[in-house]
């Protein structure tokens, strides 16, 4: 029994044919490898590439077809972009880019595939076990309706005056009060409620307008959490990547490299009482660079340069992380 866990995402076409040849030849495929067959390497998003690391994988390999041989046209190129972005994220996170590999194989390259697998497993063993500690799955010991009643009570939803101000303030033009009433009435599984629960921006405008100060946005977060632990899939933005990232950052043995990318001209003072917090911004550029081309890191750099201009040299948390206090599973972060 091996202690190392390596996930192998395997394209159903060229690489899988080579893998089948290894199986037919009774090749000694490393026991550390768990194969997941996929339709195309280009369909594995950055969120899916990161998910195995969140739940404790020590290494991940994505195997696709050679460039020009993809049956879906752009699968190989998409895989290259996703793996490149995710390797940068893993490096900044402190896991190391070496834990994620991309390779391409055709059906006749079974020997090359075997060599790749054995070499990758050996490299992961040299790197060592992942420092990420998977979060234990929550088990609900109380009936769902009892949990709903408790959430309604905790957020004082019964104080709602049914005035409609929350509906008029909502940027998505749906009614928080109607959704809450439906949930209280036991219609949490209705399509309209399921849609609105995950569509809510949790922006808090309804709370700002509510004369009874009912925090509908926090009520929604807890309902999302309830749905999650009930085994229902949510609709987390960007495949749930940032939720996975937040959960991963709760691992105390993770040595994040949150500030190593800063330009050398930025001046910081570890003894300064002014603390500068960047949050998840350094990860946005890495995640979205091939999609939106965002440059949120420039905001951080310009802010620090502006502070330096006024002779303010803030301190930063060397091991800075970002995650929700308490339950990071409570729906999408806002």
NULO-683823 format. One record per residue (C-alpha): x, y, z; residue number from 1. Coordinates in steps of 0.001 Angstrom, whole numbers, padded with zeros to 6 digits. Last residue first. Layout:
// NULO-683823
(site (X, Y, Z), NUM),
...
***
This chain:
// NULO-683823
(site (-018435, 037707, -001715), 334),
(site (-017176, 034181, -001405), 333),
(site (-019315, 031517, -003012), 332),
(site (-021374, 029246, -000792), 331),
(site (-020644, 028734, 002853), 330),
(site (-017825, 026239, 002461), 329),
(site (-015229, 028469, 004082), 328),
(site (-016922, 027797, 007411), 327),
(site (-015300, 029690, 010240), 326),
(site (-013536, 032808, 009031), 325),
(site (-013465, 032872, 005263), 324),
(site (-010124, 032450, 003618), 323),
(site (-007110, 034484, 002603), 322),
(site (-003504, 033750, 003386), 321),
(site (-000486, 035814, 004285), 320),
(site (002608, 033881, 005341), 319),
(site (004935, 036873, 005166), 318),
(site (002227, 039127, 006551), 317),
(site (003042, 042590, 005286), 316),
(site (004494, 045674, 006947), 315),
(site (003982, 049123, 005566), 314),
(site (006659, 051590, 004460), 313),
(site (004966, 054981, 004551), 312),
(site (007221, 057770, 003373), 311),
(site (004452, 059447, 001372), 310),
(site (005920, 058120, -001879), 309),
(site (006208, 054710, -000192), 308),
(site (002434, 054664, 000277), 307),
(site (001962, 055484, -003405), 306),
(site (004442, 052772, -004342), 305),
(site (002496, 050281, -002216), 304),
(site (-000774, 051199, -003895), 303),
(site (000829, 051009, -007342), 302),
(site (002190, 047524, -006626), 301),
(site (-001125, 046233, -005283), 300),
(site (-003128, 047687, -008160), 299),
(site (-000574, 046311, -010620), 298),
(site (-001214, 042845, -009191), 297),
(site (-004802, 043172, -010410), 296),
(site (-003668, 042994, -014012), 295),
(site (-006552, 041290, -015811), 294),
(site (-005977, 039649, -019194), 293),
(site (-009532, 038366, -019265), 292),
(site (-009076, 034768, -020408), 291),
(site (-005412, 033863, -020622), 290),
(site (-004483, 036032, -017617), 289),
(site (-007511, 034990, -015537), 288),
(site (-006049, 032537, -013030), 287),
(site (-002549, 033964, -012758), 286),
(site (-003735, 037558, -012656), 285),
(site (-006370, 036734, -010052), 284),
(site (-003931, 034962, -007730), 283),
(site (-002147, 038101, -006547), 282),
(site (-005564, 039661, -005713), 281),
(site (-006574, 036969, -003204), 280),
(site (-005901, 039061, -000112), 279),
(site (-003455, 041927, -000539), 278),
(site (-003206, 043112, 003085), 277),
(site (-000902, 046008, 004011), 276),
(site (-000284, 046445, 007731), 275),
(site (000595, 049823, 009214), 274),
(site (002264, 049156, 012576), 273),
(site (005678, 049118, 010909), 272),
(site (008117, 046577, 012320), 271),
(site (008304, 044444, 009145), 270),
(site (009136, 047556, 007093), 269),
(site (008529, 047365, 003377), 268),
(site (010059, 049243, 000450), 267),
(site (009008, 048408, -003096), 266),
(site (011971, 048899, -005472), 265),
(site (012610, 045152, -005732), 264),
(site (009322, 044491, -007527), 263),
(site (006933, 042152, -005637), 262),
(site (006795, 038535, -006892), 261),
(site (008040, 037024, -003630), 260),
(site (005034, 038357, -001727), 259),
(site (002585, 035468, -001308), 258),
(site (004978, 032569, -001457), 257),
(site (002821, 030217, 000612), 256),
(site (004346, 027638, 002913), 255),
(site (001525, 025141, 003526), 254),
(site (001929, 023289, 006822), 253),
(site (-001046, 025104, 008412), 252),
(site (-003562, 023898, 005836), 251),
(site (-006351, 026536, 005883), 250),
(site (-005060, 027778, 002547), 249),
(site (-006522, 024759, 000789), 248),
(site (-010051, 025748, 001787), 247),
(site (-009524, 029213, 000323), 246),
(site (-008109, 027790, -002906), 245),
(site (-011000, 025357, -003263), 244),
(site (-013460, 028241, -002860), 243),
(site (-011427, 030201, -005402), 242),
(site (-011616, 027340, -007882), 241),
(site (-015357, 026686, -007521), 240),
(site (-015759, 026059, -011229), 239),
(site (-015215, 029710, -012019), 238),
(site (-018299, 030727, -010022), 237),
(site (-019820, 028202, -007673), 236),
(site (-023111, 026786, -008902), 235),
(site (-023951, 024305, -006187), 234),
(site (-024206, 020558, -006259), 233),
(site (-026512, 018966, -003724), 232),
(site (-025012, 016563, -001196), 231),
(site (-026902, 017803, 001853), 230),
(site (-023620, 019316, 003061), 229),
(site (-023700, 021625, 000056), 228),
(site (-027375, 022513, 000369), 227),
(site (-026843, 023535, 003991), 226),
(site (-023850, 025657, 003018), 225),
(site (-025958, 027380, 000406), 224),
(site (-028646, 028020, 003017), 223),
(site (-025976, 029507, 005287), 222),
(site (-024791, 031866, 002560), 221),
(site (-028377, 032867, 001747), 220),
(site (-029101, 033810, 005379), 219),
(site (-025927, 035899, 005338), 218),
(site (-027286, 037806, 002328), 217),
(site (-030737, 038103, 003936), 216),
(site (-029361, 039964, 006908), 215),
(site (-032673, 041192, 008317), 214),
(site (-032195, 044766, 009512), 213),
(site (-035933, 045238, 010227), 212),
(site (-036199, 048344, 008016), 211),
(site (-034402, 046423, 005209), 210),
(site (-032664, 048744, 002752), 209),
(site (-029054, 048053, 003769), 208),
(site (-029857, 044367, 004291), 207),
(site (-031217, 044091, 000733), 206),
(site (-028063, 045793, -000555), 205),
(site (-025975, 043081, 001128), 204),
(site (-023942, 042031, -001922), 203),
(site (-024696, 038321, -001464), 202),
(site (-024656, 038139, -005302), 201),
(site (-027746, 035903, -005339), 200),
(site (-027827, 033579, -008361), 199),
(site (-027133, 030469, -006285), 198),
(site (-030129, 030833, -003978), 197),
(site (-032217, 032259, -006835), 196),
(site (-031949, 029161, -009038), 195),
(site (-032602, 026665, -006258), 194),
(site (-035571, 028720, -005102), 193),
(site (-037098, 028820, -008592), 192),
(site (-036468, 025118, -009211), 191),
(site (-038273, 024057, -005993), 190),
(site (-036109, 022093, -003559), 189),
(site (-036315, 024701, -000770), 188),
(site (-040130, 024571, -000887), 187),
(site (-040607, 023810, 002805), 186),
(site (-042715, 026862, 003717), 185),
(site (-039702, 028497, 005394), 184),
(site (-037762, 028109, 002136), 183),
(site (-040610, 029657, 000131), 182),
(site (-040873, 032575, 002567), 181),
(site (-037117, 033178, 002319), 180),
(site (-037307, 033202, -001482), 179),
(site (-040238, 035608, -001437), 178),
(site (-038361, 037882, 000986), 177),
(site (-035222, 037852, -001159), 176),
(site (-037269, 038909, -004219), 175),
(site (-035577, 038915, -007590), 174),
(site (-034491, 042011, -009469), 173),
(site (-030836, 040978, -009937), 172),
(site (-029554, 044308, -008599), 171),
(site (-031799, 043856, -005517), 170),
(site (-032932, 047183, -004072), 169),
(site (-036563, 046947, -005198), 168),
(site (-036820, 043373, -003927), 167),
(site (-035301, 044274, -000561), 166),
(site (-037763, 047138, -000181), 165),
(site (-040701, 044748, -000643), 164),
(site (-042495, 045526, 002632), 163),
(site (-042874, 041910, 003742), 162),
(site (-042218, 043028, 007333), 161),
(site (-039356, 040535, 007784), 160),
(site (-038759, 039890, 011493), 159),
(site (-039333, 036176, 010827), 158),
(site (-035929, 036140, 009117), 157),
(site (-034211, 036632, 012472), 156),
(site (-030878, 035420, 011076), 155),
(site (-030336, 032706, 013681), 154),
(site (-034033, 031772, 013656), 153),
(site (-034160, 031139, 009915), 152),
(site (-030897, 029187, 010140), 151),
(site (-032299, 027043, 012986), 150),
(site (-035503, 026354, 011078), 149),
(site (-033465, 025321, 008048), 148),
(site (-031359, 023007, 010200), 147),
(site (-034503, 021392, 011589), 146),
(site (-035793, 020975, 008047), 145),
(site (-032555, 019232, 007067), 144),
(site (-032719, 016633, 009829), 143),
(site (-029860, 016832, 012288), 142),
(site (-026682, 014785, 012391), 141),
(site (-025308, 016406, 009251), 140),
(site (-021950, 015028, 008381), 139),
(site (-019213, 017424, 007443), 138),
(site (-016437, 016153, 005252), 137),
(site (-013017, 016471, 006805), 136),
(site (-010907, 019222, 005242), 135),
(site (-007943, 017881, 003329), 134),
(site (-004534, 018670, 004854), 133),
(site (-002220, 020201, 002280), 132),
(site (001505, 019775, 002874), 131),
(site (001729, 017367, -000103), 130),
(site (004058, 014459, 000499), 129),
(site (007610, 014582, -000761), 128),
(site (009527, 016221, -003588), 127),
(site (011621, 013063, -004038), 126),
(site (008513, 010891, -004047), 125),
(site (006939, 013217, -006612), 124),
(site (009976, 012847, -008877), 123),
(site (009850, 009037, -008669), 122),
(site (006135, 009037, -009557), 121),
(site (006846, 011295, -012526), 120),
(site (009693, 009067, -013766), 119),
(site (007567, 005902, -013524), 118),
(site (004651, 007528, -015327), 117),
(site (006768, 009106, -018068), 116),
(site (008612, 005850, -018755), 115),
(site (005300, 004019, -019071), 114),
(site (004016, 006669, -021476), 113),
(site (007158, 006425, -023593), 112),
(site (006680, 002659, -023782), 111),
(site (003012, 003089, -024724), 110),
(site (003795, 005459, -027598), 109),
(site (001793, 003723, -030356), 108),
(site (-001517, 005262, -029294), 107),
(site (-000190, 008862, -029308), 106),
(site (001093, 010689, -026250), 105),
(site (001118, 014253, -024952), 104),
(site (002385, 015436, -021572), 103),
(site (001362, 017950, -018932), 102),
(site (002720, 017883, -015377), 101),
(site (001631, 019255, -012006), 100),
(site (003647, 018597, -008832), 99),
(site (006679, 020331, -010317), 98),
(site (004929, 023710, -010002), 97),
(site (005608, 023794, -006287), 96),
(site (003155, 023589, -003406), 95),
(site (003993, 027043, -002054), 94),
(site (000839, 028766, -003242), 93),
(site (002880, 030902, -005579), 92),
(site (004295, 027803, -007252), 91),
(site (000897, 026120, -007400), 90),
(site (-000560, 029224, -009045), 89),
(site (002185, 029336, -011690), 88),
(site (001652, 025628, -012410), 87),
(site (-002071, 026336, -012719), 86),
(site (-001570, 028971, -015397), 85),
(site (000687, 026711, -017460), 84),
(site (-001646, 023735, -017006), 83),
(site (-004631, 025734, -018228), 82),
(site (-002780, 027228, -021207), 81),
(site (-001283, 023913, -022325), 80),
(site (-004629, 022140, -021918), 79),
(site (-006356, 024730, -024103), 78),
(site (-003716, 024262, -026796), 77),
(site (-004116, 020480, -026757), 76),
(site (-007910, 020658, -026874), 75),
(site (-008086, 023153, -029735), 74),
(site (-009422, 021029, -032579), 73),
(site (-011827, 018596, -030963), 72),
(site (-010241, 015468, -032427), 71),
(site (-006841, 016592, -031144), 70),
(site (-004074, 015392, -033479), 69),
(site (-002647, 018803, -034366), 68),
(site (-000667, 019052, -031142), 67),
(site (-000130, 015573, -029751), 66),
(site (-002976, 014076, -027769), 65),
(site (-003555, 014568, -024057), 64),
(site (-002164, 013569, -020680), 63),
(site (-002771, 015659, -017557), 62),
(site (-000637, 014664, -014576), 61),
(site (-001390, 015492, -010942), 60),
(site (000824, 015058, -007882), 59),
(site (000594, 014691, -004111), 58),
(site (-003208, 014493, -004045), 57),
(site (-004830, 015564, -000754), 56),
(site (-008369, 016792, -001382), 55),
(site (-007336, 020308, -002403), 54),
(site (-004592, 018956, -004653), 53),
(site (-007141, 016851, -006539), 52),
(site (-009329, 019979, -007082), 51),
(site (-006592, 022083, -008683), 50),
(site (-006759, 020551, -012159), 49),
(site (-010551, 020651, -012006), 48),
(site (-010534, 024375, -011180), 47),
(site (-007999, 025032, -013936), 46),
(site (-010342, 023396, -016405), 45),
(site (-010053, 019871, -017764), 44),
(site (-011928, 020009, -021074), 43),
(site (-008757, 020614, -023087), 42),
(site (-007418, 017182, -022107), 41),
(site (-010330, 015580, -023955), 40),
(site (-013036, 013016, -023161), 39),
(site (-011648, 012138, -019695), 38),
(site (-010494, 008883, -018118), 37),
(site (-009318, 009218, -014511), 36),
(site (-006335, 006988, -013675), 35),
(site (-005084, 006603, -010112), 34),
(site (-001292, 006326, -009944), 33),
(site (000491, 005367, -006713), 32),
(site (000440, 001693, -007726), 31),
(site (002973, 002441, -010445), 30),
(site (002033, 000663, -013721), 29),
(site (003834, -002685, -013738), 28),
(site (003074, -003595, -017351), 27),
(site (000614, -006451, -017834), 26),
(site (000961, -006167, -021638), 25),
(site (-002776, -005554, -021990), 24),
(site (-002574, -002883, -019269), 23),
(site (000311, -001132, -021006), 22),
(site (-001560, -001301, -024311), 21),
(site (-004589, 000203, -022588), 20),
(site (-002436, 003138, -021497), 19),
(site (-001345, 003737, -025111), 18),
(site (-004984, 003705, -026240), 17),
(site (-005804, 006069, -023361), 16),
(site (-003085, 008501, -024428), 15),
(site (-004305, 008765, -028060), 14),
(site (-008072, 009014, -027540), 13),
(site (-009835, 009000, -024180), 12),
(site (-007573, 011695, -022722), 11),
(site (-006124, 010606, -019366), 10),
(site (-006205, 012651, -016159), 9),
(site (-003700, 010852, -013916), 8),
(site (-004034, 011546, -010196), 7),
(site (-001083, 010751, -007955), 6),
(site (-001490, 009720, -004316), 5),
(site (001530, 008751, -002250), 4),
(site (001215, 006598, 000874), 3),
(site (001485, 003351, -001051), 2),
(site (000000, 000000, 000000), 1),
***
